[in-house]
Amino acid sequence: MSDPPKHADLARKPPPGKGAPERLKRRGKMRHAGALVEKLTKRAIGRRGFAQASILTDWARIVGPELARHAQPEKMVFPKGKRVGGSLRVRAPGPMALQLQHLTPLVISRINAHFGYNAVETVTIVQGALTPPAPTKRRRPRRALSHRESAELEALVASSEPEDALAAALRRLGGAVIGERTEPTSDPA
């Protein structure tokens, strides 16, 4: 008698009339990366008390850009076994905390309108400095292509379909890739 394969569930044939097991099926359609963010971050965000990631991702849309610049949601807590009547903890710096306190009824109504039910009943304001946003990586300027590099790129583009839009896109892509190299290829003297 032979040993079963190590990955028996993969080696097993599907029953007649059925395709591959659901977890092995390829999802052939492309999706926007933004559509996957909530699924990928749900567990980490859930540890901070946020049942819905959208309160973090859509904060500026929910409360407005001006208030979002000066206040950050920290944690959302619900009564045990419920997903309504929660308490949201928001961090705001000194003077803005007082203004946020006056705007609390408006903030609660906007959050509940966003979710479509009474998700938040109270807002607790914590006075303190906001967490700065992650720094954006600065791109260094691309260097100009040498004559030899330009000629090589043009030869590659010319060998493709003679569509204007495609050729222009290939030139931009090729120029970006070649321009990222630290040292240009030398031109023959």
BELNOR-V812954 format. One record per residue. N is the residue number from 1. RES is the residue in one small letter. SS is DSSP state (2 for helix, 1 for strand, 0 for the rest). OMEGA is omega in radians with two decimals (999 if undefined). D_CENTER is the distance of its C-alpha to the mean C-alpha in Angstrom with 2 decimals. Layout:
n->(N:N)
res->(RES:RES)
ss->(SS:SS)
omega->(OMEGA:OMEGA)
d_center->(D_CENTER:D_CENTER)
This chain:
n->(1:2:3:4:5:6:7:8:9:10:11:12:13:14:15:16:17:18:19:20:21:22:23:24:25:26:27:28:29:30:31:32:33:34:35:36:37:38:39:40:41:42:43:44:45:46:47:48:49:50:51:52:53:54:55:56:57:58:59:60:61:62:63:64:65:66:67:68:69:70:71:72:73:74:75:76:77:78:79:80:81:82:83:84:85:86:87:88:89:90:91:92:93:94:95:96:97:98:99:100:101:102:103:104:105:106:107:108:109:110:111:112:113:114:115:116:117:118:119:120:121:122:123:124:125:126:127:128:129:130:131:132:133:134:135:136:137:138:139:140:141:142:143:144:145:146:147:148:149:150:151:152:153:154:155:156:157:158:159:160:161:162:163:164:165:166:167:168:169:170:171:172:173:174:175:176:177:178:179:180:181:182:183:184:185:186:187:188:189)
res->(m:s:d:p:p:k:h:a:d:l:a:r:k:p:p:p:g:k:g:a:p:e:r:l:k:r:r:g:k:m:r:h:a:g:a:l:v:e:k:l:t:k:r:a:i:g:r:r:g:f:a:q:a:s:i:l:t:d:w:a:r:i:v:g:p:e:l:a:r:h:a:q:p:e:k:m:v:f:p:k:g:k:r:v:g:g:s:l:r:v:r:a:p:g:p:m:a:l:q:l:q:h:l:t:p:l:v:i:s:r:i:n:a:h:f:g:y:n:a:v:e:t:v:t:i:v:q:g:a:l:t:p:p:a:p:t:k:r:r:r:p:r:r:a:l:s:h:r:e:s:a:e:l:e:a:l:v:a:s:s:e:p:e:d:a:l:a:a:a:l:r:r:l:g:g:a:v:i:g:e:r:t:e:p:t:s:d:p:a)
ss->(0:0:0:0:0:0:0:2:2:2:2:0:0:0:0:0:0:0:0:0:0:2:2:2:0:0:0:0:0:0:0:0:2:2:2:2:2:2:2:2:2:2:2:2:2:2:2:0:0:0:0:0:0:2:2:2:2:0:2:2:2:2:2:0:2:2:2:2:2:2:1:1:1:1:1:1:1:0:0:0:0:0:0:0:0:1:1:1:1:1:1:1:0:2:2:2:2:2:2:2:2:2:2:2:2:2:2:2:2:2:2:2:2:2:2:0:0:0:0:1:1:1:1:1:1:1:1:0:0:0:0:0:0:0:0:0:0:0:0:0:0:0:0:0:0:0:2:2:2:2:2:2:2:2:2:2:2:2:0:0:0:0:0:2:2:2:2:2:2:2:2:2:2:2:2:2:2:2:2:0:0:0:0:0:0:0:0:0:0)
omega->(-3.08:3.12:3.09:3.12:-3.11:-3.13:-3.04:-3.11:3.11:-3.09:-3.11:3.11:3.10:3.10:-3.13:3.10:3.14:3.12:3.12:3.09:-3.04:-3.09:3.14:-3.12:3.10:3.10:-2.97:-3.08:3.12:3.12:3.07:3.13:3.14:3.14:-3.12:-3.05:-3.09:-3.13:-3.10:-3.05:-3.03:-3.09:-3.13:3.14:3.11:3.10:3.12:3.07:-3.11:3.12:3.14:3.11:-3.05:3.10:3.07:-3.06:-3.10:-3.05:-3.12:3.12:-3.10:-3.04:-3.11:-3.04:-3.11:3.13:-3.14:3.11:-3.02:-3.14:3.13:3.05:-3.13:-3.05:3.09:-3.10:3.11:3.00:-3.08:3.09:-3.12:3.05:3.07:3.08:-3.10:3.10:-3.13:3.06:-3.09:3.09:3.13:3.11:-3.11:-3.04:-3.12:3.12:3.12:3.12:3.12:3.11:3.11:-3.12:-3.08:3.13:3.11:3.13:3.14:-3.12:3.12:3.12:-3.13:3.06:3.12:-3.12:3.14:3.07:-3.09:-3.12:-3.07:3.10:-3.14:3.06:3.07:-3.10:3.08:-3.11:3.13:-3.13:3.12:3.04:-3.12:3.11:3.13:-3.13:3.11:-3.12:3.12:3.11:3.09:-3.12:3.12:3.10:3.11:3.12:3.07:3.13:-3.12:3.14:3.11:3.14:3.12:3.12:-3.14:3.11:3.11:-3.13:-3.12:-3.11:3.14:3.10:-3.10:3.10:-3.07:-3.10:3.13:3.14:3.12:3.12:3.11:3.11:3.13:-3.13:3.13:3.11:3.13:-3.12:-3.13:-3.12:3.11:3.11:-3.08:-3.12:3.10:3.00:-3.02:3.07:3.08:-3.08:999)
d_center->(50.73:47.57:44.52:41.55:38.61:36.06:33.34:35.58:32.92:31.74:35.35:36.46:37.01:35.63:38.37:40.22:38.57:35.08:32.32:30.21:28.99:25.88:23.78:24.96:24.53:22.36:20.00:21.02:18.81:15.69:12.52:9.60:6.45:4.99:8.08:7.55:4.94:8.14:10.38:9.11:9.08:12.04:14.70:13.72:13.16:16.33:18.29:17.84:19.33:16.55:17.35:14.64:11.13:11.57:14.01:11.56:8.82:11.87:14.33:15.41:16.06:17.94:20.19:20.24:19.08:22.25:22.08:18.37:19.33:21.99:20.76:17.98:17.85:18.77:19.84:20.87:24.01:25.77:29.42:30.06:29.49:28.14:24.96:26.80:28.38:25.85:25.83:22.94:23.22:22.12:22.67:24.35:26.65:30.42:31.50:28.26:28.71:31.99:30.60:27.78:30.59:32.32:29.24:28.46:29.92:27.83:24.58:25.58:26.46:23.21:21.14:23.56:23.44:19.66:20.09:23.38:25.47:26.76:23.92:24.88:28.52:28.56:26.60:27.52:27.10:26.93:28.19:26.64:24.55:20.85:18.36:17.63:14.14:13.13:15.27:14.14:15.83:18.79:19.77:23.43:25.47:26.38:30.04:32.37:33.36:36.91:39.40:39.38:35.57:35.66:38.47:36.75:33.60:35.81:37.73:34.61:33.42:36.98:37.19:34.39:34.77:36.24:33.59:32.98:29.28:28.58:30.84:29.22:25.71:27.22:28.96:25.83:23.95:27.08:27.71:24.26:24.66:28.28:27.75:25.40:28.42:30.08:33.55:34.75:37.10:40.51:42.46:45.87:48.53)
